Amino acid sequence: MDFAYLINILLRRKWLLLSVVLFSSIATWFFIGRLKPVFKAKAIISTGIIDYKGVSLQKDNPFIQKFQIESSFNGLTEKMKSRRSIKMLTERLLAHDVLADGIMVKPFRVPDTDEGSLSQSEIDHLAQKLKTNNTDTAINEKPHLERADNKLAEAYGYDYESILKKLEIQRIGETDYLSIEYKSESPELSFFVVNTFKEEFFKLHEEDLSHEENLALDFHTKQVAKRKEDLDAKILEINEYKRQNSLVDVSTQRETVISHLKDLELKKEEQNQQVEALQRQIPILNAKILEYNKVNLGDYSSSVFFSSDFQKLSDEIKGLQVKLIDQVASGNKNTGALEARIELLKEEQSKYISKSVPISSKTKEGMATQVRQWITESLEKQMELEFSKAAVRGFEAEIQKQQSRANKLLSDDSHLATLEADKYRLEQEYLRATKEYDDAKLYSEGTENPLAAVEDPEMPTEPESSHRALFSVFAGVASGTLTSIFLFLLAFVDSSIQSPSQFQRMTKLPLAGHVNHVKVKNMNLQHLFAHTQPEQELEIFKENIRKLRTTIENAGAKSILFTSPKEQEGKSFLIVLLAYAFSLNNKRILIIDTNFKNNTLSGFKTKSFIEINTDPAGGGYLGHVGTGHKQLPPVAENGPEDPYLKNIDIVGNKGGSQSPSEVLAGKDFKKVIEQYARKYDYIFLEAAAMNKYSDARELLPYTDKVLAVLSSQSPIGNADRDTLDFLRNLNGKMLGGILNNVDLKNI
């Protein structure tokens, strides 16, 4: 759908558009003129959200800050529009009007008691309650609107919905300011509403700020106390556990125990090696002693070993050795006195061996000094063996004891680590709670009302401009635009082919030509083609017929079948026009009326003139010429008045319900066409509408080309689309389509 076509749609409906525009503008002008004057009062307040006097918003992230600012403004605006805030204003308005005496203080409005369904007693009751709440003893009490009071507020127009319709609260650009505007029929009322609402909301906001901050401070105070109690309990638990388990520094204690275990293991290994060495040395010494003292050594040894003094010395040495082993195992390094005492006792034992038993002369002679030394050494090593074995047992017991202690310290260390982790967590929670408490305390101590009046309301002196002219123009433009859109929508849903440029897009057929619509009652073809017409549309009409004639001549076809998807598309009209146009070029034309369903062509007779009468109601054209009737084969009868009519012959029919194939059954119609083709330059055949009849399909084999005639005033339906699909698939036999009855403005 091209732009010129849309403009033509508006031009054809220009009077409708102008009527709608004028009516809308005049109606709007009249309606606005009857409206009551409106007075507006305005106040501007600073919110403190951006230019805050206390703690500022976060500035590290501008996107978060912008979101917080917008959220804060939205929250404040919604709070100002809340029922709680508006109810304070309602109470003040009701108090003003109900308590007004009409002389010193005049009410802003008179209540509509019918609408509120209130009695005078209910109004008096509310007045008494408002008087009570305005006394000094009840200055801090807020009046509570009951159900009857709400009805009275609705009667005055002071209820929540009524006030909110005319109260505008919005942010001014990207500033820190909010504007409060109220429009009403009274300048005093507008001023009172804005000024009172500002004062009351300032008080309410300040109370809310203090209340919220105090609640927050109490909450954080309790949180700090609880976190401190939990932390102290955990510290007490850790200290008690250390006291019960004798723990000072678990890590150092564990290192000391492990180091002592290593020393014990080394000493135990040394004693094990000493035991092995002594167990090898003692048998060797005893063997030597036995070898040299086989006779007297037993008596001598017995006298020594079984002596009570010698046994006493041995027991004392063993006792001291056990003490020495215990001290060494426990890690005590101050064992010098014990070691010296043991050495002293060993010397006494050696002396005792030397002199304790008297030796006979025979024995003295046989015993050498070396033997006595061996005996002494054997006794010493036996005692050392006992000492080493006892030391090994002592070291093993101490190692087991220290290992148990190390395991206990490891368990204590793990448990203390868990307790320390809990303590660290509680410390962090305590620090965080303390910080939040400090912040809350800072807010509580430094809280001040951030709202401030930047511009107080003034009493309006003149009503607001009604913009009468602007709204009238806008109404006209809007109505004209909507009407244009409606016309465009109608054109969009219109499936008719309004212009040649739409033909190929909608039909997918080649356009052979188009014929414009003409507004004449009678059209004499001789006069039309022989003279220049004063009407431009007739001249264009004549030239379009000539263009069609040229198209058919260039096609090189002899026989042409004219058809259309539906009836009354103008086939007969175009056939007569084209036949006459060809006759002007001295071409002989044969018209065969094969439209048995609507034999309009059969009504044309070759006479001295052709005059065509239009029938706009039918959407097509009907032609009438002379008198008489032609039958097959035609015989030309031409009068002297129009020499070109002698080139046109018509073969008519009497109509009927039969199809062409049934009428021509048994006749070699193709041979008849070939005979006519030798006599005539062109043969035009007309077929019935293709949507309803099969005539065109039956006549296709007898013709060279097909021309489809479509009227621009007929919409394209589903049946038409099926016919167009058939015509598109004629494999080169389709000469094209002719768009008939086109509005000259769409060409």
Buried (B, 14 or more C-beta within 10 A) or exposed (E): BEEEBBEBBBEEBEEEBEEBBEEBBEBBBEEBEEEEEBBBBBBBBBBBBBEEEEEEEEEEEEEEBEEBBEEBBEEBBEBBBEEEBBBBBBBBBBBBBBBEEEEEEEBBBEBEBEEBEBEEEBBEBBBEBBEEBEEEEEEEEEBEBEEBBBBBBBBBBBBBEBBBEBBBBEBEEEEBBBBBBBBBBBBBBBBBBBBBBBBBBBEBBBEEBBEEBEEBBEEBBEBBEEBBEBBEEBBEEBEEBBEEBEBEEBEEBBEBBEEBBEBBEEBBEBBBEBBEBBEEBBEEBBEBBEEBBEEBBEBBBEBBBEBEEBEEBBEBBBEBBBEBBBBBBEBEEEBEEBEEBBEEBBEBBBEBBEEBBEBEEEBEEBBEEEBBBBBBBBBBBBBBBBBBBBBBBBBBBBBEBBBEBBEBBEEBBEBBEEBEEBBEEBBEBBEEBBEBBEBBBBBBEEBEBBBEBBEBBEEBEEBEEBEBEEBBBBBBEBBBEEBBEEBBEEBEEEEBBBBBBBBBEBBEBEBBBBBBBBEBEEBBBBEBBEEEBEEEBBEBBBEBBBBBBEBBBEBEBBBBBBBBBBBBBBBBBBBBBBBBBBBBEEBBBBBBBBBBBBBBBBBBBBBBBBBBEBEEEEBBBBBBBBEEEBEEEBEEBBEEEBEBBBBBBBBBBEEEEBBBBEBBEEEEBEEBBEEBBEEBBBBBBBBBBBBEBEBBBBBBEBBBBBBBBBBBBBEBEEBBBEBBEBBEEBEEBBBBBBBBBBBBBBB
